[in-house]
Amino acid sequence: MKRSSTQFRGQMAIVGVLTLVLLWSSAAYELHRSQAAYVREAEVRSAVQAQVFAEYSRSSLKRLNEFVLDMRRHWVGDWKRFSKEVVQAQENIDDLTFQVAVIDKEGILAYSNLAKPTDRTDLSEREHFRVHHEAAEADRLFISKPVKGKVSGKWSIQITRPIRDQGRFNGVLVVSVSPDQFAGFAKKLRIGGDSVLTVVRDTGEVMARYPAIDSSLGLVLKDPPYLRPDAPVSGNFRLVSAIEGKERIYGYYKLPEYGLTFLLGAAVNEVLAPYYSHRRMILAAALAVSVLIVIILLLQFRSFTVLEDTRQQLAAIFALSPDGFVSFDAKRRVKYVSPAFTRMTGLEDEDVAGLDEEAFSRHLLGLCAEHARFPGVAAMRAEQQLLTGAGASGGGRRQLIELASAGKRVLEFGIRMSEAKTVSQILYFRDVTHETEVEHLKSEFLSTAAHELRTPMASIFGYSELMLSEDFTSEERSEFVGIIYRQSQLMIAIINELLDLVRIEERRGKDFDVTRVELGELLREVINNFKAPQGRAAPVVPSRETPHHVLADRNKLIQMVSNVLSNAYKYSPAGGAVDVALVEPEGGAQAGQIGIRISDHGIGLTPGQLARVSERFYRADTSGKIPGTGLGMSIVKEIVELHGGSLSMTSNFGSGTAVTLWLPGA
């Protein structure tokens, strides 16, 4: 018996309402998810960049403190002699720009490297002079708020220590640094748009800022969240700027030993610009589909052809949706399963259609890994009703399952209750496998980096503390200083290589200066400039063979080859030749490429070590006898792959390793 027109229209109206509910639920969920993702990405990026900014500034402040301590020893009141000492010492740290002054115990300017003092400039009211004068017995580094110099007429941050004569206060040695010395680091981080870098003292004063606004220097901020007693060393917050009134997402990192906090603020309007575009597209698409559905409902679906056409359009929408949906009828039996849900779980429509919620839950539970199991539809509904009754907004806590049968795929899921007569509830699923993997990799990377930096820092701190607390012979002190120097070199190497990796990953080769490079000539240049360890023979320069050209960034190739060449010598401490050659592939995946092969006769690698050699911070030698950061081969792998090439290695444990860098020929 054919259904009546009224029944047909009623059923199609229900389909239309259900579709609108699903459509706008999906649109609202996607908008909420995408906005949160953009904000979280900005928080992670700003926090990491603030920490890099702080660590860079820590290094500069440490060198300035060492300079102050050194210069203080040379001040005996002789203006000319002291001036020569200042000039000579400044040459050793010419990457920092600063000025030097001495204030006598009465607060009168006794020396300035800007000009010879010709009158008695009274600086006794300066903050740093008052601090050191009032606490004459305390020998500590002090960083003053920004001031405008009476001699230079320019803004400066003054880094000072007291001068003592036989234990009594005898003046202050001052190093004046431009605020641009700190904020200028923004250029290295490629800060632009409405983003800002700021340095704030623990007393609330703005010390430096990029972009620079003179009126902001010395401004005291009222109760910023990062200066509260319970604030952690690093974190994020969202705030409207007190300087220009723009809302930003801030990441911060503190240096408690200097009483400074380093902040990077990303403008919310710039962070969410892609989201606004995405929102317009989603809302326009949802509105267009909604209008289409309403028009079709108003026309009452006069024929089955119109009905079928509409069905196909809806099927296309759900087929293209990245999120999966499962709807239940009034008796809480599975009524609809979207294609995305099937792709995620492998459960076909016929596997679950008509199942009650308990049977459906058992099916899905059987696919889950033991540590991330599906709690069941009834439990989800009870939790949702509890939250609704308590007046909570949003969907409650984030719920995840892991499908052991689908390549360890991680799904975020939730439930929405429906008041429609034929739809009782809707489950939605979103594939967050990549997102969770990225979060895990970020956490693992930051943890490993912190661990690697902590080790040399512990040595530096320990030996420094020992030298300050005990008297040692000059030979012992020289040995300790040597250890501190070597550990400092290791920290600098780790930080530089971390910055290299950040630049490579962010730019993905966009900053490469690609030219046509002849590999034989490049290898001869690298080998001629390479300094082999004492007592070791230099690598043999490859003979002039047929020219081999590639399209590449010449400087990056030099960095890559130098890293591998350095490793070859480090990991063959017993000696033996290091060979360098250009090789051509014997077909296979490297067809059409040219290989740079560097071989040694050193300690070699086990198969397990060989499989992990390009992981970040991985070092085959765990004895600590061979120096290194564990980042060199990671950088090499990134560079060669950005050139469209590949890295291959062969090794025999105890007898040597061969590294081949394959590059596409030009």
Phi, psi and omega per residue, in radians:
M1 nan 2.314 3.138
K2 -1.289 2.483 3.080
R3 -1.225 2.535 3.123
S4 -1.209 2.808 3.136
S5 -1.067 -0.661 -3.124
T6 -1.139 -0.783 3.110
Q7 -1.072 -0.754 -3.119
F8 -1.074 -0.791 3.141
R9 -1.135 -0.672 3.123
G10 -1.107 -0.769 3.131
Q11 -1.139 -0.691 3.127
M12 -1.206 -0.573 3.077
A13 -1.108 -0.697 3.098
I14 -1.093 -0.755 3.102
V15 -1.034 -0.728 -3.140
G16 -1.105 -0.768 3.137
V17 -1.112 -0.786 3.121
L18 -1.030 -0.741 -3.137
T19 -1.103 -0.733 3.117
L20 -1.101 -0.728 3.119
V21 -1.066 -0.851 3.141
L22 -1.107 -0.741 -3.099
L23 -1.067 -0.880 -3.085
W24 -1.331 -0.499 3.020
S25 -1.117 -0.777 3.125
S26 -1.118 -0.737 3.141
A27 -1.115 -0.788 3.139
A28 -1.106 -0.736 3.129
Y29 -1.113 -0.770 -3.133
E30 -1.132 -0.698 3.127
L31 -1.142 -0.760 3.104
H32 -1.098 -0.775 -3.124
R33 -1.113 -0.802 -3.076
S34 -1.195 -0.653 3.097
Q35 -1.106 -0.794 3.127
A36 -1.082 -0.645 -3.132
A37 -1.155 -0.761 3.126
Y38 -1.128 -0.705 3.140
V39 -1.154 -0.766 -3.130
R40 -1.125 -0.697 3.108
E41 -1.074 -0.719 3.118
A42 -1.147 -0.649 3.124
E43 -1.126 -0.809 3.140
V44 -1.093 -0.811 -3.109
R45 -1.100 -0.784 -3.099
S46 -1.179 -0.648 3.125
A47 -1.160 -0.746 3.128
V48 -1.140 -0.773 -3.131
Q49 -1.160 -0.637 3.085
A50 -1.098 -0.678 3.123
Q51 -1.183 -0.729 3.091
V52 -1.073 -0.740 3.100
F53 -1.034 -0.781 -3.116
A54 -1.152 -0.777 -3.121
E55 -1.145 -0.659 3.077
Y56 -1.087 -0.771 -3.130
S57 -1.207 -0.609 3.092
R58 -1.012 -0.749 3.122
S59 -1.078 -0.754 -3.140
S60 -1.141 -0.761 -3.129
L61 -1.134 -0.646 3.118
K62 -1.102 -0.766 3.127
R63 -1.154 -0.654 3.105
L64 -1.143 -0.682 3.105
N65 -1.106 -0.730 3.099
E66 -1.108 -0.648 3.107
F67 -1.119 -0.779 3.136
V68 -1.049 -0.801 3.141
L69 -1.076 -0.688 -3.128
D70 -1.183 -0.786 -3.093
M71 -1.200 -0.581 -3.133
R72 -1.066 -0.596 3.128
R73 -1.156 -0.467 -3.065
H74 -1.561 -0.191 -3.087
W75 -1.412 2.010 3.074
V76 -2.233 0.232 3.130
G77 1.682 -0.115 3.138
D78 -1.523 1.845 -3.028
W79 -1.089 -0.846 -3.071
K80 -1.177 -0.810 -3.114
R81 -1.108 -0.726 3.139
F82 -1.129 -0.652 3.134
S83 -1.053 -0.698 3.112
K84 -1.131 -0.709 3.122
E85 -1.097 -0.681 -3.137
V86 -1.122 -0.830 -3.121
V87 -1.059 -0.772 -3.119
Q88 -1.129 -0.731 -3.128
A89 -1.198 -0.627 -3.139
Q90 -1.143 -0.513 3.135
E91 -1.109 -0.447 -3.106
N92 -1.379 -0.275 3.087
I93 -2.334 0.969 -3.036
D94 -1.268 -0.061 3.081
D95 -1.448 -0.102 3.068
L96 -1.955 2.428 -3.133
T97 -1.919 2.118 -3.126
F98 -2.750 2.961 3.129
Q99 -2.110 2.687 -3.072
V100 -2.140 2.399 3.093
A101 -2.541 2.757 3.057
V102 -2.237 2.304 3.082
I103 -1.975 2.277 -3.110
D104 -1.340 3.118 -3.028
K105 -1.172 -0.277 3.087
E106 -1.574 -0.074 -3.128
G107 1.590 0.216 -3.123
I108 -1.689 2.371 3.119
L109 -1.092 2.059 -3.109
A110 -1.785 -0.384 -3.136
Y111 -2.754 2.475 3.000
S112 -2.593 2.350 3.117
N113 -1.413 0.016 3.011
L114 -1.337 -0.724 -3.132
A115 -2.888 2.749 3.096
K116 -1.230 2.164 -3.131
P117 -1.045 2.233 -3.141
T118 -1.943 -0.199 3.080
D119 -2.407 2.982 -3.077
R120 -1.538 1.495 3.109
T121 -1.313 2.096 -3.075
D122 -1.536 2.011 3.130
L123 -2.034 0.376 -3.058
S124 -1.205 -0.317 3.124
E125 -1.509 -0.114 3.129
R126 -1.109 2.520 -3.056
E127 -0.994 -0.789 -3.071
H128 -1.149 -0.623 3.135
F129 -1.156 -0.760 -3.141
R130 -1.109 -0.703 -3.126
V131 -1.095 -0.838 -3.111
H132 -1.243 -0.603 -3.126
H133 -1.203 -0.697 -3.111
E134 -1.320 -0.431 3.103
A135 -2.110 1.074 -2.990
A136 -1.104 -0.448 -3.096
E137 -1.420 -0.203 -3.079
A138 -1.636 2.110 3.090
D139 -1.754 1.575 -3.111
R140 -2.360 2.710 3.057
L141 -1.320 2.377 3.117
F142 -2.250 2.346 3.092
I143 -1.962 2.020 -3.054
S144 -1.488 2.846 3.020
K145 -1.207 2.769 -3.097
P146 -1.042 2.370 3.089
V147 -2.331 2.801 3.088
K148 -1.723 2.074 -3.024
G149 -1.152 2.425 3.089
K150 -1.249 -0.478 3.141
V151 -1.592 -0.876 -3.050
S152 -1.430 -0.485 -3.083
G153 1.282 0.204 -3.110
K154 -2.059 2.733 3.089
W155 -1.234 2.479 3.112
S156 -2.666 2.721 2.960
I157 -1.845 2.212 -3.011
Q158 -1.846 2.163 -3.129
I159 -1.854 2.083 -2.909
T160 -2.347 2.744 2.948
R161 -2.469 2.625 3.122
P162 -1.289 2.624 3.011
I163 -1.749 2.303 -3.117
R164 -2.085 2.598 3.057
D165 -2.294 1.890 -3.106
Q166 0.957 0.767 3.067
G167 1.445 -0.061 -3.140
R168 -1.863 2.618 3.127
F169 -1.091 2.222 -3.087
N170 -2.310 0.276 3.118
G171 2.324 -2.958 -3.082
V172 -2.405 2.343 3.001
L173 -1.709 2.245 -2.997
V174 -2.111 2.269 2.934
V175 -1.993 2.073 -3.101
S176 -1.755 2.147 -3.114
V177 -2.027 2.355 3.081
S178 -1.172 2.446 3.048
P179 -0.957 -0.463 3.120
D180 -1.132 -0.356 3.120
Q181 -1.078 -0.598 3.080
F182 -1.490 -0.966 -3.026
A183 -1.144 -0.386 -3.142
G184 -1.107 -0.296 3.102
F185 -1.116 -0.271 3.115
A186 -1.027 -0.559 -3.138
K187 -1.127 -0.624 3.125
K188 -1.243 -0.538 3.103
L189 -1.510 -0.013 3.124
R190 1.005 0.825 3.111
I191 -1.361 2.291 -3.128
G192 -2.603 -3.028 3.133
G193 1.122 -2.385 3.130
D194 -1.665 0.198 3.096
S195 -1.279 2.634 -3.119
V196 -2.376 2.607 2.940
L197 -1.935 2.360 -3.105
T198 -2.436 2.485 3.007
V199 -2.029 2.207 -3.079
V200 -2.196 2.336 3.090
R201 -1.360 2.752 -3.100
D202 -1.102 -0.308 3.068
T203 -1.534 0.039 3.006
G204 1.775 -0.141 -3.102
E205 -1.320 2.476 3.018
V206 -1.349 2.061 -3.081
M207 -1.593 -0.660 -3.109
A208 -2.726 2.720 -3.099
R209 -2.730 2.479 3.006
Y210 -2.372 2.174 0.046
P211 -1.168 2.560 -3.044
A212 -1.305 2.359 2.979
I213 -2.323 1.945 -3.042
D214 -0.951 -0.640 -3.093
S215 -1.162 -0.301 -3.126
S216 -1.467 -0.376 -3.092
L217 -1.174 2.225 -3.124
G218 1.456 -0.127 3.114
L219 -1.082 2.307 -3.131
V220 -1.619 2.059 3.141
L221 -1.421 2.479 -3.094
K222 -1.615 1.985 3.023
D223 0.851 0.961 3.041
P224 -1.176 2.533 -3.032
P225 -1.073 -0.537 -3.076
Y226 -1.332 -0.183 3.117
L227 -1.754 0.079 3.079
R228 -1.248 2.622 -3.067
P229 -0.997 -0.563 -3.086
D230 -1.618 0.113 -3.109
A231 -1.251 2.374 3.100
P232 -1.251 3.054 -3.115
V233 -1.137 -0.616 3.130
S234 -2.428 2.769 3.127
G235 2.976 -2.861 -3.108
N236 -2.358 2.717 2.958
F237 -2.762 2.888 -3.128
R238 -2.156 2.249 -2.978
L239 -2.710 2.639 3.002
V240 -1.498 2.202 -3.073
S241 -1.077 2.339 3.083
A242 -1.317 -0.203 -3.070
I243 -1.589 -0.893 -3.141
E244 -2.166 0.144 2.992
G245 1.298 0.368 3.130
K246 -1.768 2.425 3.129
E247 -1.416 2.307 -3.107
R248 -2.394 2.749 2.979
I249 -1.738 2.045 -3.038
Y250 -1.837 2.469 2.882
G251 -2.007 2.452 -3.107
Y252 -2.366 2.770 3.081
Y253 -2.580 2.293 -3.068
K254 -1.719 2.574 2.927
L255 -2.044 1.511 -3.042
P256 -1.024 -0.560 -3.101
E257 -1.165 -0.354 3.096
Y258 -1.939 -0.039 3.141
G259 1.155 0.578 -3.085
L260 -2.204 2.605 3.034
T261 -2.162 2.344 -3.094
F262 -1.936 2.215 -3.036
L263 -2.168 2.532 2.946
L264 -2.204 2.138 -3.115
G265 -1.974 2.169 3.088
A266 -1.794 2.216 -3.109
A267 -1.081 2.292 -3.098
V268 -1.060 -0.672 -3.123
N269 -1.125 -0.532 3.107
E270 -1.396 -0.685 3.119
V271 -1.061 -0.719 -3.054
L272 -1.638 0.081 3.137
A273 -0.993 -0.797 3.088
P274 -1.109 -0.595 3.132
Y275 -1.141 -0.720 -3.136
Y276 -1.081 -0.699 3.097
S277 -1.124 -0.761 3.118
H278 -1.095 -0.692 -3.131
R279 -1.121 -0.757 3.122
R280 -1.049 -0.703 -3.127
M281 -1.168 -0.785 -3.132
I282 -1.105 -0.824 -3.107
L283 -1.157 -0.683 3.115
A284 -1.106 -0.739 3.132
A285 -1.154 -0.757 -3.138
A286 -1.131 -0.719 3.136
L287 -1.134 -0.734 -3.137
A288 -1.082 -0.763 3.132
V289 -1.179 -0.681 3.128
S290 -1.090 -0.778 3.115
V291 -1.049 -0.722 3.133
L292 -1.067 -0.765 -3.133
I293 -1.128 -0.757 -3.131
V294 -1.098 -0.753 3.130
I295 -1.064 -0.750 -3.140
I296 -1.120 -0.688 3.109
L297 -1.134 -0.682 3.139
L298 -1.142 -0.560 3.111
L299 -1.369 -0.101 3.059
Q300 1.090 0.379 3.017
F301 0.869 1.111 -2.984
R302 -1.082 -0.336 -3.132
S303 -2.523 2.800 3.117
F304 -1.128 -0.496 3.101
T305 -1.068 -0.770 3.094
V306 -1.085 -0.734 3.114
L307 -1.045 -0.798 -3.117
E308 -1.142 -0.684 3.114
D309 -1.067 -0.774 3.119
T310 -1.101 -0.753 3.127
R311 -1.006 -0.730 -3.134
Q312 -1.157 -0.680 3.114
Q313 -1.101 -0.773 3.122
L314 -1.120 -0.700 3.115
A315 -1.064 -0.677 3.126
A316 -1.137 -0.708 3.135
I317 -1.036 -0.876 -3.100
F318 -1.252 -0.513 3.103
A319 -1.162 -0.586 -3.124
L320 -1.535 -0.243 -3.128
S321 -1.192 2.323 3.105
P322 -1.310 -0.268 -3.109
D323 -1.705 2.550 3.136
G324 -1.709 2.556 -3.133
F325 -2.306 2.514 2.995
V326 -2.332 2.101 3.127
S327 -1.875 2.632 -3.123
F328 -2.085 2.532 3.137
D329 -1.395 -3.005 -3.067
A330 -1.089 -0.457 3.129
K331 -1.639 0.212 3.115
R332 1.058 0.789 3.007
R333 -1.979 2.568 -3.097
V334 -1.063 2.169 -3.115
K335 -1.937 -0.604 -3.074
Y336 -2.542 2.418 3.056
V337 -2.223 2.173 -3.102
S338 -1.381 2.741 3.115
P339 -1.026 -0.624 -3.133
A340 -1.099 -0.668 3.099
F341 -1.104 -0.712 3.112
T342 -1.103 -0.748 3.131
R343 -1.114 -0.644 -3.098
M344 -1.243 -0.763 -2.968
T345 -1.849 -0.343 -3.052
G346 1.433 -0.010 3.107
L347 -1.463 2.054 3.125
E348 -1.394 2.862 3.127
D349 -0.989 -0.759 -3.103
E350 -1.211 -0.328 3.116
D351 -1.260 -0.550 -3.003
V352 -2.147 -0.201 -3.098
A353 -1.017 2.255 3.112
G354 1.509 -0.134 3.133
L355 -1.259 2.517 3.018
D356 -1.302 2.975 -3.017
E357 -1.118 -0.534 3.124
E358 -1.201 -0.787 3.123
A359 -1.160 -0.691 3.094
F360 -1.070 -0.744 -3.137
S361 -1.068 -0.711 3.126
R362 -1.115 -0.707 3.115
H363 -1.032 -0.853 -3.098
L364 -1.220 -0.639 3.117
L365 -1.082 -0.611 -3.141
G366 -1.155 -0.320 3.129
L367 -1.581 -0.185 -2.962
C368 -1.528 2.622 2.991
A369 -1.239 2.723 -3.010
E370 -1.083 -0.614 -3.030
H371 -1.503 -0.127 -3.130
A372 -2.507 1.357 -2.987
R373 -1.751 2.683 3.113
F374 -1.272 2.182 -3.034
P375 -1.316 -0.281 -3.098
G376 1.853 2.537 -3.082
V377 -1.123 -0.714 -3.111
A378 -1.076 -0.750 3.128
A379 -1.138 -0.694 3.104
M380 -1.091 -0.760 -3.117
R381 -1.129 -0.718 3.139
A382 -1.087 -0.746 3.125
E383 -1.138 -0.724 3.128
Q384 -1.099 -0.740 3.134
Q385 -1.162 -0.618 3.097
L386 -1.121 -0.762 3.122
L387 -1.136 -0.719 3.139
T388 -1.130 -0.714 3.130
G389 -1.167 -0.536 3.134
A390 -1.450 -0.053 3.137
G391 1.362 0.295 3.139
A392 -1.278 2.538 3.103
S393 -1.712 2.809 3.118
G394 1.382 -2.917 -3.047
G395 -1.794 0.306 -3.129
G396 1.331 -2.756 -3.092
R397 -1.196 2.728 3.122
R398 -1.332 2.268 -3.090
Q399 -2.021 2.303 -3.090
L400 -2.266 2.559 2.948
I401 -2.236 2.728 3.078
E402 -2.121 2.199 -3.108
L403 -1.587 1.910 -3.131
A404 -1.183 -0.455 -3.064
S405 -1.583 0.041 -3.086
A406 -2.220 0.759 3.108
G407 1.183 0.620 -3.139
K408 0.987 0.763 3.113
R409 -1.313 2.356 3.139
V410 -1.812 2.236 -3.124
L411 -2.106 2.352 2.956
E412 -1.615 2.419 -3.065
F413 -2.424 2.828 3.114
G414 -2.825 3.090 -3.107
I415 -2.357 2.515 3.038
R416 -2.259 2.349 3.137
M417 -1.553 2.546 -3.114
S418 -2.104 2.536 3.084
E419 -1.719 0.013 3.109
A420 -1.156 2.594 -3.081
K421 -1.153 -0.571 -3.067
T422 -1.782 -0.054 3.125
V423 -2.243 2.040 -3.114
S424 -1.599 -0.637 -3.071
Q425 -2.822 2.746 -3.129
I426 -2.312 2.237 2.993
L427 -1.688 2.427 3.053
Y428 -2.210 2.557 -3.084
F429 -2.306 2.430 3.097
R430 -2.300 2.319 -3.132
D431 -1.358 1.967 -3.133
V432 -2.044 0.430 -3.112
T433 -1.014 -0.889 -3.107
H434 -1.104 -0.729 -3.126
E435 -1.059 -0.787 -3.135
T436 -1.193 -0.624 3.103
E437 -1.135 -0.731 3.130
V438 -1.099 -0.775 3.128
E439 -1.079 -0.724 3.129
H440 -1.123 -0.751 -3.138
L441 -1.131 -0.690 3.122
K442 -1.108 -0.807 -3.137
S443 -1.088 -0.763 -3.128
E444 -1.124 -0.729 -3.133
F445 -1.127 -0.818 -3.131
L446 -1.117 -0.676 3.125
S447 -1.122 -0.772 -3.139
T448 -1.144 -0.758 -3.141
A449 -1.064 -0.763 3.132
A450 -1.095 -0.716 3.127
H451 -1.109 -0.773 -3.119
E452 -1.126 -0.623 3.138
L453 -1.343 -0.505 -3.103
R454 -1.167 -0.624 -3.072
T455 -1.068 -0.979 3.098
P456 -1.140 -0.552 -3.140
M457 -1.120 -0.661 3.124
A458 -1.101 -0.708 3.105
S459 -1.127 -0.789 -3.138
I460 -1.057 -0.828 -3.116
F461 -1.117 -0.795 -3.076
G462 -1.079 -0.852 -3.125
Y463 -1.221 -0.600 3.092
S464 -1.118 -0.793 -3.140
E465 -1.103 -0.703 3.135
L466 -1.092 -0.746 -3.135
M467 -1.179 -0.542 3.138
L468 -1.343 -0.475 -3.012
S469 -1.717 -0.322 -3.060
E470 -2.268 2.755 3.030
D471 -1.667 2.312 -3.135
F472 -2.267 2.840 3.053
T473 -1.227 2.849 -3.140
S474 -1.082 -0.595 3.124
E475 -1.165 -0.734 3.120
E476 -1.138 -0.749 3.124
R477 -1.095 -0.681 3.120
S478 -1.107 -0.682 3.120
E479 -1.129 -0.756 -3.135
F480 -1.127 -0.754 3.129
V481 -1.088 -0.655 3.102
G482 -1.085 -0.724 3.106
I483 -1.117 -0.782 3.131
I484 -1.066 -0.732 -3.129
Y485 -1.101 -0.773 -3.125
R486 -1.155 -0.694 3.112
Q487 -1.181 -0.604 3.070
S488 -1.133 -0.725 3.080
Q489 -1.029 -0.704 -3.142
L490 -1.122 -0.739 3.119
M491 -1.099 -0.752 3.128
I492 -1.089 -0.723 3.132
A493 -1.091 -0.740 3.130
I494 -1.098 -0.816 -3.120
I495 -1.106 -0.771 3.140
N496 -1.083 -0.723 -3.126
E497 -1.259 -0.572 3.033
L498 -1.103 -0.748 3.107
L499 -1.124 -0.650 3.068
D500 -1.027 -0.822 -3.127
L501 -1.101 -0.712 3.129
V502 -1.088 -0.783 -3.138
R503 -1.117 -0.739 -3.129
I504 -1.104 -0.787 -3.093
E505 -1.205 -0.648 -3.114
E506 -1.255 -0.703 -3.023
R507 -1.606 -0.396 3.083
R508 0.850 0.763 3.057
G509 1.492 0.005 -3.102
K510 -1.198 -0.404 3.124
D511 -1.651 0.123 3.134
F512 -1.212 2.389 3.034
D513 -1.702 1.561 -2.991
V514 -1.449 2.170 3.067
T515 -2.377 3.036 3.095
R516 -1.487 2.056 -3.027
V517 -2.032 2.324 3.050
E518 -1.594 2.054 -2.973
L519 -1.175 -0.636 3.134
G520 -1.078 -0.775 3.121
E521 -1.120 -0.735 -3.134
L522 -1.102 -0.736 3.137
L523 -1.119 -0.692 3.116
R524 -1.108 -0.672 3.111
E525 -1.121 -0.810 -3.124
V526 -1.082 -0.798 -3.079
I527 -1.172 -0.701 3.128
N528 -1.118 -0.559 -3.134
N529 -1.566 -0.152 -3.080
F530 -1.427 2.327 3.132
K531 -1.782 1.874 -3.134
A532 -1.237 2.641 3.104
P533 -0.995 2.680 -3.117
Q534 -1.002 2.288 3.129
G535 1.490 0.033 -3.130
R536 -1.947 2.522 3.104
A537 -1.312 2.476 3.092
A538 -1.211 2.746 3.084
P539 -1.082 2.613 3.119
V540 -1.351 2.272 3.120
V541 -1.240 2.219 3.131
P542 -1.013 2.461 3.124
S543 -1.148 2.745 -3.113
R544 -1.270 1.795 -3.137
E545 -1.818 -2.905 3.055
T546 -1.042 2.321 -3.119
P547 -1.020 2.444 3.078
H548 -2.160 2.035 -3.072
H549 -1.905 2.539 3.015
V550 -2.380 2.757 3.011
L551 -1.685 1.980 -3.018
A552 -2.812 2.945 2.999
D553 -1.460 1.999 -3.020
R554 -1.040 -0.781 -3.099
N555 -1.134 -0.642 3.117
K556 -1.176 -0.649 3.099
L557 -1.126 -0.709 3.125
I558 -1.091 -0.777 3.104
Q559 -1.039 -0.768 -3.085
M560 -1.126 -0.872 -3.108
V561 -1.142 -0.700 3.141
S562 -1.093 -0.689 3.106
N563 -1.051 -0.833 -3.100
V564 -1.173 -0.704 3.141
L565 -1.100 -0.735 3.107
S566 -1.086 -0.731 3.109
N567 -1.075 -0.687 -3.106
A568 -1.039 -0.677 3.119
Y569 -1.329 -0.712 -3.113
K570 -1.074 -0.712 -3.044
Y571 -1.657 0.313 2.937
S572 -2.295 1.047 -3.046
P573 -1.118 -0.372 -3.128
A574 -1.424 -0.041 3.138
G575 1.826 -2.851 -3.087
G576 1.790 2.694 -3.079
A577 -1.269 2.591 2.971
V578 -1.952 2.092 -3.036
D579 -1.845 2.435 3.090
V580 -2.179 2.304 -3.111
A581 -2.656 2.728 2.984
L582 -1.722 2.288 -3.090
V583 -2.232 2.700 3.079
E584 -1.991 2.537 -3.063
P585 -1.266 2.748 3.051
E586 -1.790 1.063 -3.106
G587 1.317 -2.781 3.095
G588 1.296 -2.697 -3.027
A589 -1.170 -0.404 -3.106
Q590 -1.617 0.210 -3.134
A591 -0.983 2.341 -3.139
G592 1.443 0.115 -3.126
Q593 -1.976 2.896 3.106
I594 -2.084 2.398 -3.106
G595 -1.945 2.398 2.977
I596 -1.799 1.967 -3.057
R597 -1.906 2.223 3.114
I598 -2.127 2.080 -3.039
S599 -2.100 2.518 3.051
D600 -2.268 3.024 3.117
H601 -2.117 0.808 -3.017
G602 -1.693 -2.515 -2.984
I603 -1.325 -0.342 3.090
G604 1.214 -3.126 -3.071
L605 -2.326 2.562 2.991
T606 -1.357 2.856 3.087
P607 -0.979 -0.663 3.122
G608 -1.158 -0.719 3.105
Q609 -1.172 -0.683 -3.124
L610 -1.077 -0.632 -3.120
A611 -1.195 -0.392 -3.058
R612 -1.941 0.102 -2.929
V613 -1.113 -0.465 -3.131
S614 -1.695 0.172 3.048
E615 -1.303 2.590 -3.137
R616 -1.186 2.333 3.118
F617 1.214 0.096 3.113
Y618 -1.430 2.305 3.099
R619 -2.292 2.215 -3.135
A620 -1.165 -0.620 3.125
D621 -1.515 2.014 -3.136
T622 -1.805 0.085 -3.114
S623 -1.363 -0.361 -3.090
G624 1.455 0.031 -3.126
K625 -1.376 -0.442 -3.133
I626 -1.808 2.039 -3.076
P627 -1.184 2.686 3.095
G628 2.777 2.906 -3.106
T629 -1.881 -0.273 -3.068
G630 1.385 0.239 -3.131
L631 -1.961 -0.261 -3.024
G632 -1.001 -0.859 -3.098
M633 -1.250 -0.464 3.044
S634 -1.105 -0.751 3.131
I635 -1.147 -0.733 3.123
V636 -1.031 -0.809 -3.125
K637 -1.085 -0.751 3.128
E638 -1.074 -0.797 -3.078
I639 -1.135 -0.831 -3.067
V640 -1.156 -0.638 3.139
E641 -1.257 -0.579 3.067
L642 -1.180 -0.347 3.048
H643 -1.537 0.069 -3.139
G644 1.455 0.227 -3.120
G645 -1.856 -2.766 -3.113
S646 -2.688 2.840 3.129
L647 -1.971 2.253 3.048
S648 -2.280 2.567 -3.089
M649 -2.443 2.499 2.973
T650 -2.263 2.568 -3.092
S651 -2.742 2.559 3.008
N652 -2.107 2.132 -3.075
F653 -1.032 2.159 3.116
G654 1.580 -0.137 -3.089
S655 -2.310 0.077 3.001
G656 2.188 2.973 -3.063
T657 -2.406 2.536 3.046
A658 -2.163 2.167 3.124
V659 -1.934 2.234 3.126
T660 -2.090 2.193 3.113
L661 -1.806 1.912 -3.094
W662 -1.628 2.249 3.139
L663 -2.255 2.451 3.110
P664 -1.122 2.314 3.118
G665 -1.243 2.684 -3.133
A666 -1.981 nan nan
